[in-house]
Amino acid sequence: MHITNIDFTNFSPNMLFCVKGIRQDKENTHSHNHMEIAYIISGKAIFNIDNVSYDVEEGDIVFINPEQTHYGMPVSTEKPSLEFFMGFSNFKFNNMIENTLFLNEYPIIKTTASSRKKFLNLIDFITEENNLEQTGKDFMLQSYLTQFILLAIREKQQENNIASESKKSNISKEMLSYFHEHFAEKISLEQIAKNLYLSPFYISKVFKEEIGETPINYLIKVRLENAKDLLLKNKDLSIKEISSIVGYEDAYHFSKSFKKYYGLSPVEYKKLHIS
């Protein structure tokens, strides 16, 4: 995602509300017709956006676009998260839908340590200004909100540009190594991305560019190749046992994938090569 040629004569985001609070309970699923940003000041929480759950922690920025169903909940009631929310509208960037940011992209930005102080300072300025009834309050809030949005965009662009060609290669190599070492486990692209301090959307894109196929398809291939070896070398193992060993929870799904990949079911393949 690249934002260029911002026309500030048409960029006048309108602050609808801002609030800082501790998340102690799960909120009801809801949506709204404005843009919302949440900044995690401290602690950890879970945000579910359009039925996808995201783990967030201190320094993360969450983007919730208009009409997206969502809710937040604490990871632990003993250590609730402190969060800052802003709702706003009346803005548009050249290559985005009106009143949206990063639609269809990974909705979480993991800010750098150097930028967190800037965000926290802006939150303090916004909170203080919002609590005062002084001349030009709306313009001051708009100014701080604009800075917050643009800083967030810079963080997003830095995240997208962080990997040079050599770093992209390293990302792919780490993912390849992880798939081959952990194929038998339940693998989460989100967890891999978190370990690499990048977004799942980004590492998936890099992997496809470098390897030529999606991470999911590659993982399936690794699992099925290992299953093929088990079929030939371990005659006493059942199809269900083999499917479980290579990371499939459902033997039927495993057999279906195996036949799609090799043209034969596991039973047919075993009979053909062992008899």
For each residue, the residues with C-beta under 8 A, 3 or more apart:
1: 95 102 105 156 157 160
2: 95 157 160
3: 6 93 94 95 96 153 157
4: 94
5: 94
6: 3 11 93 94
7: 10 11 94
8: 11
9:
10: 7 92
11: 6 7 8 91 92 93 146
12: 90 91 142
13: 88 89 90 91 142 145 146 149
14: 88 89 90 91 142
15: 18 86 87 88 126 138 141 142 145
16: 34 87 88 89
17: 85 86 87
18: 15 84 85 86 87 126 127 130 141
19: 84 85
20: 41 82 83 84 85 123 127
21: 82 83 85
22: 80 81 82 83
23: 27 43 45 72 73 74 80 81 82 83
24: 74 77 80
25: 73 74 77
26: 71 72 73 74
27: 23 30 71 72 73
28: 71
29: 48 69 70 71
30: 27 69 70 71
31: 66 67 68 69 70
32: 36 66 67 87
33: 66 67 89
34: 16 66 87 88 89 99
35: 63 64 65 66 87 88 89 91 99 100 101
36: 32 63 64 85 86 87 88
37: 61 62 63 64 85 86 88 101 148 149 152
38: 47 61 62 64 72 83 84 85
39: 60 61 62 83 84 85 119 123
40: 43 44 45 56 57 58 59 60 61 62 81 82 83
41: 20 58 81 82 83 84 120 123
42: 58 81 82
43: 23 40 57 58 74 75 79 80 81 82
44: 40 55 56 57 58 74 75 76 79 81
45: 23 40 56 57 72 73 74 75 80 81 83
46: 53 54 55 56 72 73 74 75
47: 38 53 54 56 62 64 70 71 72 107 108
48: 29 51 52 53 54 70 71 72 73
49: 52 54 62 64 68 69 70 107
50: 68 69 70
51: 48 69
52: 48 49
53: 46 47 48
54: 46 47 48 49 62 107 108 190
55: 44 46 75 190 194
56: 40 44 45 46 47 60 62 81 108
57: 40 43 44 45 60
58: 40 41 42 43 44
59: 40 110 111 113 116
60: 39 40 56 57 108 109 110 111
61: 37 38 39 40 108 109 111 119 152 155
62: 37 38 39 40 47 49 54 56 107 108
63: 35 36 37 101 102 107 108 109 152
64: 35 36 37 38 47 49 68 70 107
65: 35 68 99 100 101 103 107
66: 31 32 33 34 35 99 100
67: 31 32 33
68: 31 49 50 64 65
69: 29 30 31 49 50 51
70: 29 30 31 47 48 49 50 64
71: 26 27 28 29 30 47 48
72: 23 26 27 38 45 46 47 48 83
73: 23 25 26 27 45 46 48
74: 23 24 25 26 43 44 45 46 77 79 80 81
75: 43 44 45 46 55 79 81
76: 44 79 80
77: 24 25 74 80
78:
79: 43 44 74 75 76
80: 22 23 24 43 45 74 76 77
81: 22 23 40 41 42 43 44 45 56 74 75
82: 20 21 22 23 40 41 42 43
83: 20 21 22 23 38 39 40 41 45 72
84: 18 19 20 38 39 41 123 127
85: 17 18 19 20 21 36 37 38 39
86: 15 17 18 36 37 126 145 148
87: 15 16 17 18 32 34 35 36
88: 13 14 15 16 34 35 36 37 91 145
89: 13 14 16 33 34 35 99
90: 12 13 14 99
91: 11 12 13 14 35 88 98 99 149
92: 10 11 96 97 98 99
93: 3 6 11 96 101
94: 3 4 5 6 7
95: 1 2 3
96: 3 92 93 100 101 102 103
97: 92 100 103
98: 91 92
99: 34 35 65 66 89 90 91 92
100: 35 65 66 96 97 103
101: 35 37 63 65 93 96 149 152 153
102: 1 63 96 105 106 107 156
103: 65 96 97 100
104:
105: 1 102 199 201
106: 102 199 200 201 202
107: 47 49 54 62 63 64 65 102
108: 47 54 56 60 61 62 63 199
109: 60 61 63 152 155 156 159
110: 59 60 159 197 199
111: 59 60 61 115 116 119 155
112: 115 116 155 158
113: 59 116
114: 117
115: 111 112 118 119 151 154 155
116: 59 111 112 113 119 120
117: 114 120 121
118: 115 121 122 151
119: 39 61 111 115 116 122 123 148 151
120: 41 116 117 123 124
121: 117 118 124 125
122: 118 119 125 126 144 147 148 151
123: 20 39 41 84 119 120 126 127
124: 120 121 127 128
125: 121 122 128 129 144
126: 15 18 86 122 123 129 130 141 144 145 148
127: 18 20 84 123 124 130 131
128: 124 125 131 132
129: 125 126 132 134 137 140 141 144
130: 18 126 127 137 141
131: 127 128
132: 128 129 137
133: 137
134: 129 137 140
135:
136: 139 140
137: 129 130 132 133 134 140 141
138: 15 141 142
139: 136 142 143
140: 129 134 136 137 143 144
141: 15 18 126 129 130 137 138 144 145
142: 12 13 14 15 138 139 145 146
143: 139 140 146 147
144: 122 125 126 129 140 141 147 148
145: 13 15 86 88 126 141 142 148 149
146: 11 13 142 143 149 150
147: 122 143 144 150 151
148: 37 86 119 122 126 144 145 151 152
149: 13 37 91 101 145 146 152 153
150: 146 147 153 154
151: 115 118 119 122 147 148 154 155
152: 37 61 63 101 109 148 149 155 156
153: 3 101 149 150 156 157
154: 115 150 151 157 158
155: 61 109 111 112 115 151 152 158 159
156: 1 102 109 152 153 159 160
157: 1 2 3 153 154 160 161
158: 112 154 155 161 162
159: 109 110 155 156 162 198 199 202
160: 1 2 156 157 202
161: 157 158
162: 158 159 167 198
163: 167 168 171 198 202 206
164: 167 168
165: 168 169
166: 169 170
167: 162 163 164 170 171
168: 163 164 165 171 172 206 209 210
169: 165 166 172 173 210
170: 166 167 173 174
171: 163 167 168 174 175 196 198 203 206 207 210
172: 168 169 175 176 206 207 210 211
173: 169 170 176 177
174: 170 171 177 178 196
175: 171 172 178 179 192 203 207 215
176: 172 173 179 180 211 218
177: 173 174 180 181
178: 174 175 181 182 187 192
179: 175 176 182 183 187 215 218 219 222
180: 176 177 183 222
181: 177 178
182: 178 179 185 187
183: 179 180 187 219 222 223 226 246 247
184: 223 226 245 246 247
185: 182 247
186: 247
187: 178 179 182 183 191 192 219 247
188: 191 192
189: 192 193 200 203 204 215 216
190: 54 55 193 194 200
191: 187 188 194 195
192: 175 178 187 188 189 195 196 200 203
193: 189 190 196 198 199 200 202 203
194: 55 190 191 197
195: 191 192
196: 171 174 192 193 203
197: 110 194
198: 159 162 163 171 193 202 203
199: 105 106 108 110 159 193 202 203
200: 106 189 190 192 193 203 204
201: 105 106 204 205
202: 106 159 160 163 193 198 199 205 206
203: 171 175 189 192 193 196 198 199 200 206 207 215
204: 189 200 201 207 208 214 215
205: 201 202 208 209
206: 163 168 171 172 202 203 209 210
207: 171 172 175 203 204 210 211 214 215 218
208: 204 205 211 212 213 214 215
209: 168 205 206
210: 168 169 171 172 206 207
211: 172 176 207 208 218
212: 208
213: 208 217 218 221
214: 204 207 208 217 218
215: 175 179 189 203 204 207 208 218 219
216: 189 219 220
217: 213 214 220 221
218: 176 179 207 211 213 214 215 221 222
219: 179 183 187 215 216 222 223
220: 216 217 223 224 257 261
221: 213 217 218 224 225 261
222: 179 180 183 218 219 225 226
223: 183 184 219 220 226 227 246 247 248
224: 220 221 227 228 246 257 258 261 262
225: 221 222 228 229
226: 183 184 222 223 229 230 245 246
227: 223 224 230 231 242 243 245 246 254 258 266
228: 224 225 231 232 258 262 269
229: 225 226 232 233
230: 226 227 233 234 237 242 245 246
231: 227 228 234 237 242 266 269 270 273
232: 228 229 270 273 274
233: 229 230
234: 230 231 237 242
235: 274
236:
237: 230 231 234 241 242 245
238: 241 242
239: 242 243 251 254 255 266 267
240: 243 244 251
241: 237 238 244 245
242: 227 230 231 234 237 238 239 245 246 254 266
243: 227 239 240 246 248 250 251 253 254 255
244: 240 241 247 248 249 251
245: 184 226 227 230 237 241 242
246: 183 184 223 224 226 227 230 242 243 254
247: 183 184 185 186 187 223 244
248: 223 243 244 251 253 254 257
249: 244 253
250: 243 253 254
251: 239 240 243 244 248 254 255
252: 255 256
253: 243 248 249 250 256 257
254: 227 239 242 243 246 248 250 251 257 258 266
255: 239 243 251 252 258 259 265 266 267
256: 252 253 259 260
257: 220 224 248 253 254 260 261
258: 224 227 228 254 255 261 262 264 265 266 269
259: 255 256 262 263 264 265 266 268
260: 256 257
261: 220 221 224 257 258
262: 224 228 258 259 269
263: 259
264: 258 259 268 269 272
265: 255 258 259 268 269
266: 227 231 239 242 254 255 258 259 269 270
267: 239 255 270 271
268: 259 264 265 271 272
269: 228 231 258 262 264 265 266 272 273
270: 231 232 266 267 273 274
271: 267 268 274 275
272: 264 268 269 275
273: 231 232 269 270
274: 232 235 270 271
275: 271 272
